[in-house]
């Protein structure tokens, strides 16, 4: 499983593909299949005593799939990174995120059972300043600065245009 942070020797780094940017010469990026996401999503919705609403497949330039789960605790937006098996939760559907993440609900277990890493809101709010300089490529850092992204969640769940 791909974890959000790994130790790059000089500090925390993100795996290749975390931003969705890539250089063709480095080969294709990994993919998180929509089928795997849907399977875990429906199992989670059943556990929540709810239903799955609209599921939107990732499309360029967005870096993530989204879905709505309506259960006993209300409506949750579920985000699934398109390149790595990461799940996050948000109170609303947006084109990009910064710090607007929720703690994983009690019914998030089926995602973990399916091989996803359910990200905590604290992980997603991690400031980019805490990452090693090698956490991203020079081009990725340039894009991050251009778009004013300041958190790990903002890098992972974004619509780069």
C-alpha positions as CSV (number, residue, x, y, z in Angstrom):
1,X,0.0,0.0,0.0
2,X,1.2,3.5,-0.8
3,X,1.4,5.6,2.4
4,X,1.1,9.4,2.2
5,X,4.5,10.0,3.9
6,X,7.7,8.1,3.7
7,X,11.0,9.0,5.1
8,X,13.2,10.4,2.3
9,X,16.3,10.5,4.6
10,X,16.1,14.2,5.0
11,X,12.4,14.4,6.0
12,X,9.0,13.4,4.9
13,X,8.4,12.9,1.2
14,X,5.3,12.2,-1.0
15,X,5.3,9.3,-3.4
16,X,5.6,9.9,-7.2
17,X,2.1,10.8,-8.6
18,X,0.8,12.3,-5.3
19,X,0.3,15.7,-7.1
20,X,-1.0,14.1,-10.3
21,X,1.8,15.8,-12.3
22,X,4.2,13.6,-14.1
23,X,6.9,13.6,-16.7
24,X,6.2,11.2,-19.6
25,X,9.9,10.1,-19.6
26,X,9.3,8.7,-16.1
27,X,6.6,6.4,-17.3
28,X,2.9,6.3,-16.4
29,X,1.6,7.0,-12.9
30,X,-0.1,4.4,-10.8
31,X,-3.9,4.3,-10.8
32,X,-6.6,3.8,-8.2
33,X,-9.3,1.9,-10.0
34,X,-12.8,3.3,-9.9
35,X,-14.2,-0.3,-9.5
36,X,-12.2,-0.9,-6.3
37,X,-13.4,2.5,-4.9
38,X,-17.0,1.8,-5.7
39,X,-16.9,-1.6,-4.1
40,X,-15.5,-0.2,-0.8
41,X,-17.9,2.8,-1.1
42,X,-21.0,0.7,-1.2
43,X,-19.8,-1.5,1.7
44,X,-19.1,1.7,3.7
45,X,-22.6,3.2,2.8
46,X,-24.3,0.0,4.0
47,X,-22.3,0.2,7.3
48,X,-23.4,3.8,7.6
49,X,-27.0,2.8,7.1
50,X,-27.1,4.9,4.1
51,X,-26.9,5.1,0.3
52,X,-24.4,6.1,-2.3
53,X,-25.3,9.2,-4.3
54,X,-23.5,10.6,-7.3
55,X,-20.0,9.1,-8.1
56,X,-17.8,11.2,-10.2
57,X,-14.8,9.6,-11.9
58,X,-11.5,11.6,-11.9
59,X,-11.2,13.7,-15.1
60,X,-8.3,15.9,-16.0
61,X,-7.3,18.2,-14.4
62,X,-8.8,16.9,-11.1
63,X,-6.6,14.5,-9.1
64,X,-9.4,12.5,-7.4
65,X,-12.7,10.6,-7.7
66,X,-15.6,11.8,-5.6
67,X,-18.8,10.3,-4.2
68,X,-21.6,11.2,-1.9
69,X,-22.7,9.0,1.0
70,X,-25.9,9.9,2.8
71,X,-26.4,8.0,6.1
72,X,-27.7,8.3,9.6
73,X,-25.1,11.0,10.3
74,X,-25.9,13.1,7.3
75,X,-24.1,13.6,4.0
76,X,-20.4,13.0,3.5
77,X,-18.3,13.6,0.5
78,X,-15.8,10.9,-0.1
79,X,-12.6,11.7,-2.0
80,X,-10.5,9.0,-3.5
81,X,-7.1,9.9,-4.9
82,X,-6.8,8.8,-8.5
83,X,-3.2,7.7,-8.4
84,X,-2.8,6.3,-4.9
85,X,-5.2,4.4,-2.6
86,X,-6.0,7.3,-0.3
87,X,-9.4,8.2,1.0
88,X,-10.5,11.5,2.6
89,X,-13.8,13.0,3.7
90,X,-15.1,16.5,3.2
91,X,-18.3,18.4,4.3
92,X,-18.9,19.6,0.7
93,X,-18.0,18.8,-2.9
94,X,-15.4,21.1,-4.3
95,X,-13.0,21.3,-7.3
96,X,-10.0,21.6,-4.9
97,X,-9.3,21.4,-1.2
98,X,-7.0,23.0,1.3
99,X,-8.0,22.4,4.9
100,X,-11.7,21.5,4.5
101,X,-11.4,17.9,5.6
102,X,-13.4,15.9,8.1
103,X,-12.2,13.2,10.5
104,X,-13.0,9.8,9.0
105,X,-16.5,8.6,10.1
106,X,-17.0,5.4,12.1
107,X,-18.1,3.6,8.9
108,X,-14.8,4.1,7.1
109,X,-13.6,0.6,7.9
110,X,-14.5,-1.0,4.5
111,X,-12.0,1.3,2.8
112,X,-9.2,0.1,5.0
113,X,-10.3,-3.5,4.5
114,X,-10.2,-2.9,0.7
115,X,-6.6,-1.7,0.9
116,X,-7.1,2.0,1.0
117,X,-5.4,4.3,3.5
118,X,-8.0,6.5,5.2
119,X,-6.4,9.8,5.8
120,X,-6.9,11.7,9.0
121,X,-7.7,15.4,8.8
122,X,-4.5,16.1,10.8
123,X,-2.4,14.4,8.0
124,X,-4.2,16.4,5.3
125,X,-3.7,19.7,7.2
126,X,0.1,19.1,7.5
127,X,1.9,22.2,6.2
128,X,4.0,21.7,3.2
129,X,6.8,23.5,5.0
130,X,7.2,20.2,7.1
131,X,8.1,18.2,4.0
132,X,11.6,17.6,2.8
133,X,12.7,19.7,-0.2
134,X,12.9,16.5,-2.2
135,X,9.2,15.7,-1.3
136,X,8.2,17.1,-4.7
137,X,10.0,17.8,-8.0
138,X,11.1,21.3,-8.8
139,X,8.2,21.6,-11.3
140,X,5.7,20.4,-8.7
141,X,7.0,23.0,-6.1
142,X,6.6,25.6,-8.8
143,X,3.0,24.7,-9.4
144,X,2.3,24.6,-5.6
145,X,3.6,28.1,-5.2
146,X,1.7,29.3,-8.3
147,X,-1.6,28.0,-6.9
148,X,-0.9,29.0,-3.3
149,X,-1.2,25.5,-1.9
150,X,0.0,25.3,1.7
151,X,-1.1,21.8,2.9
152,X,-0.6,18.2,2.0
153,X,-4.4,17.8,1.5
154,X,-4.3,20.7,-1.0
155,X,-1.6,19.0,-3.0
156,X,-3.3,15.6,-3.0
157,X,-6.9,16.7,-3.7
158,X,-6.7,19.5,-6.3
159,X,-7.8,20.6,-9.7
160,X,-4.7,21.9,-11.4
161,X,-5.8,24.0,-14.3
